[in-house]
């Protein structure tokens, strides 16, 4: 039997007192009293921390177990405070923490970023969204004995959340640790935001009718005035020049005040050039999956089996007749819209419905109203294999495009049947995978930096929810929940906001650009199976930087990146000057206090950005460009880095100098990188991708390259 320790353990002694189902045994765990006491002062009583340890101590999880049934809950037997410090618990080798983003991101309470020193900070995250449900357990301040930071300009007004979205995003970024969180018994475990000790400032700018520009600007302006450290913007409009983009203008003002700004990339994928919030001072976040699923297996009468997903928590079905389209009702029955299903045709059967018109839960309600016994929800070709789960009111399974195609073919056979088997929460899927809905680059306007910047978990994420808002947000759904599962880049965004808050707490002297650089250059591009990150919305199986930017965030590596690409507020203004903006346009962005230099030749590629977007003339055979970068040593004082270029197809990459030798922490060194087209391009348009890595014995600092012929 193997064990891995994940928290504040100094000694781990296990004694098998008794063996029961799932190979359960009683374990005695000794804790570091000094660290436990420090964390207790930060977050509350030690019992809560022992429960958190208990939930993550046996990481013989999906990686080793290959998924399977969800383990039963562990049992905390005793806590020890006097003679020794620690606890006794009955644990199963199958048990793991499941709520689940912090674990998927490699965060361990008591280790690395989540130590008492980093957690005991007063970082404030401003959430601009639909408000917050302040009474939720995720936002209780128990254990937070420190007073509100003196810099905070207190102004309490109503930001009551009547939509749910703001509560979800706020708790994702910085929700308190809550035991026993789940959605209808799924994703059960300890819920915790990325930075669970950070302060939350909620600003309501979104209502049932949407998010008005005036309200958004008022919220951002107030947040900057109040003194937040991080601004989380799970909102956005269309891509447009920065001088007309009010979010870009307001967020630049926030950056000027030292505030890190994270923003959603948008949910208009998989089409190209749909990414929004593309200003270089914003951290633009794409969405991708975790390795968790909520399995609902569909068994067809012909022997074919398909893995679907569902949040339905009831019993599995028997083998029942399948009906679809005309065999289920009149015109529109294939979409299961209101009044289209015939009770005479549907009663006691499983109805097949196409996604695309109604909300998914509403389709299930229509099937239930007509007497149906279950539902199969099919993706279209454009929706691909991505599955967003729903809290269905009857047995139902959502299936990807390939399974949907097979099911449509099978329905035309004589007497088609199916059953749905619910296996609950399972782990071990290939992940991360870029979500089909996640908006793609390049930026439609001003494509001079690669966007999005990074990807983070944004598919089927469990977080806090107002009890007055139904889980499906439909009027006919009267259920009340405290946690809900939803998807979107608006959900991946607060993951990064929370991570930025942790890094800010660990490195309080870092600028917003330094934090952004650390998250970008430490990101990874291989999934948990050591294969390139894939893309559910692309014909190509491999995702590109236009889908995930620099890659998937890796917070522990980001906390110690080795080098950072820093950018000042003035650097951003010089970048805007390189776009040839007029004086009036510059005045709009800079609020009239900056003039572009007239004696300097500025080029867009010289912005000290942690990635390289190169634009070549598609009608030319002699394209080249040279950009300058400056890196700051934030790692070991004496370190030597060597450049390694992974060249885009058809492009030579020349770095000068190829070696950077740092002699002290904080030292800055510069280099140039030249991109030279090799021969003729096979077509007048397209993009080639590569990367530039500065490597040392300790660090690997990676920047993606995108060369586009236009």
C-alpha positions, 0 to 999 in steps of 0.5 A: 500500500502506498501513501503520499503526504500532501499537507503539514505532515512532519511524521506519518504513522499508520496503524491498521486497526481494522480492515473494512470495505474499500480497504479502510484503516485508522491512521494517526497523523502527527502535525507540525504544531508551529505551522498548525497554530499559525494556520489556525490563527489565519483560517480558524480552528485546527479541526478544519485543517485536519479535515482538509488534510484528511480530504487530500492525504490519500492521493491514490486518486484517478491517476492511479485508480483510473477513475471508478466509483467515488470513495466513501467519506473519511471519518475524523475520529480524534483531534490531539492538542496537548500531549501531541499535535495531530489527529486520528482518522479512518481513511480509504485508499480510494478517497481524495479531495474532489471539489476540485480545482485547487488540487487539479492546479497542484495546490497543497494546503500547508505547502508551496504557495499555501503556507501560513506566511503566504495565506496570512495576507490582506490581498483584496480581490474585487469581483465585478459581476452580478453581486454576491450572497454574503450569508453563504458559508463560503464568505463567512469570516470565521478565523479571520482575526486580522482587522480590515486593512487600513487602506480599505475605504469602506463603503457598504451598499447592497450588492445582493446577487439575484443571478448566481453568477457573481456568488459563484465567481467570488467563491471560486476566487476566494471562497472559504473552506467548506466541508461537504460541498456538492451538487446533488451529491456530485463533486463532493468534498471540501470547497475552497477558493483559490485564495481562501484567505483573501478579502472579497469586495463585490461590485454589482454591475450585472442584472437580469438584463445584462451588464450595462457599460455605465454600471461596469465602469462605475464598479471598476472606478469604485474598486480602484478607489476602494483599494483592491489589489486584484480585479476579476472581470468575468464580463466583456463585449466585442473586440474593438480598438482600445480607445473605444473599449471602455473595459480596456481604458478602465482596466489600464487605469486600474493597472496604473494603480498597481492592480492586477486585472484578469478578464474572461476570454469570451464564450464565442469559440471555437471560431477564430478571432473571437477572443475579447478583453485583448488589451496587453495589460489584461490577463485574458483567460481561456477555459479548459477541462479538469480530469473529473467527470460525472459519468452517465453511461448510455447502453444501446440495444445493439451493444454500443456503449457511450460515456455521457455526463449528468448531474442527475443523482437518482437511480439508473434506468432499465433498457427502455425504448428510444424515441426521437423527432417524429417518433416522439411528437410533432414539428420541433420534437427533436429539440424537445421544445414546449408542447412538441412532445406527444405523451402517447408516443413518449410515456415510459420511454427515453427521449433523444433531444438535440441541443441548440434551442431550449435550455437543457434542463427545460428540455428534461422538464418537457420530457418529464411533463410528457411522461418520458422516463429519461433523456439523451441530450446530443451535441451537434458537430460544431459543439464537438465532444465537449460536455457541460453537465446539467442538474437534470430533473429526470434520468438524462445523459449529455453526449458528445458529437461522435456518440450523438452521430452513432445514436442518430444512426441507431434510432432509425433501426427497428425497436431501438432501446437504451439504458442510462447508468449513473456512476457518479463522480469519476476521475482520470480523464485526459486533461486539460482539454480546451473547451469548444466554447472558449473564444479563440485568437488571434485578436480581431483588432490589434493582433500584436500580442498573442491572446488569450494569455493562459487557460484555466479550469472553466468547465463544470466547476462547483462553487457557491450559489445563492439559495434563492436562485435555482440551479438551472436558473429556469422559472419552472425549477423550484429547487434550492442549492448552496453549490452549483456547477457551471461553465465558461471563461467567466469561471476560469477567470476567477481561478486566475484572479485567486491565483494572482492574489496568492502570488501577490501575497507571496511577492508583495513587491511584484507589479501586475505585469510581473505576476502576469509574466510569472503565470504565463512563462510557467504555464504548461502545454502537455496534459496529464497523459504527457500529450500536447493539450488537445482542443475539442473545438478544432479539426486539429487534435492539438490546441495552439497558442490561439486557444490557450495562449502560453498554456495552462496555469501552474501556480506553484511554478508561477510562484518561483518563475526565475525570470519575469518580463516586467512592464510599466504603465508608461510602457503600455502608453508607448505601445499605444503610441506604436499603434499610431493612435492620434493625440485625441485617441491617446488622451482618451486612454491616458486621460490627457496626461501623456504625449507620444514622443516624436523623435523615437521610432516605436514598434509594436513588437517591442512591448516587453510582453512574455509572448511573441506575435509576429505579423508578416506580409502574405505577399512578400517573400522577404519578411523579417522582424526583430524585437527587444525584450528585457527580463528581470531575475527573480530567482537565484542570484547567480544564474546562467540562462541559455536560449533554446528556440523551437522555430515555427515552420518556415521561420528562422529564430535568432536570439542575441545574446544566446546566454544571459548571466545574472549575478544578483537578484533583481538584475535586468538583462536584455536580448533581441530576437529576430524572425526571418522567413525561410523561402516562400510561404506555401500560401499567402495566409496562415500561422506557424507556432513555436516557442522561445525557452530560457533554461537554466539548471533550475528554471525553464522560462517559456514564451510562445511564438505565433507568426502570422502571414496576412 
